[in-house]
């Protein structure tokens, strides 16, 4: 099942998106924020706090 989901991201419009993960500092410590971002908006994702 996982192969089918991954394969669907590699064809068509799915190749225009990238899974971005960054560390975010919170009151309790650090957490990870992850999001599927369009390739044109990757820099904005990492620039926002």
Secondary structure, 3 states (H helix, E strand, C coil): CHHHHHHHHCCHHHHHEEEEEEEEECCCCEEEEEEEEEHHHHHHHHHCC
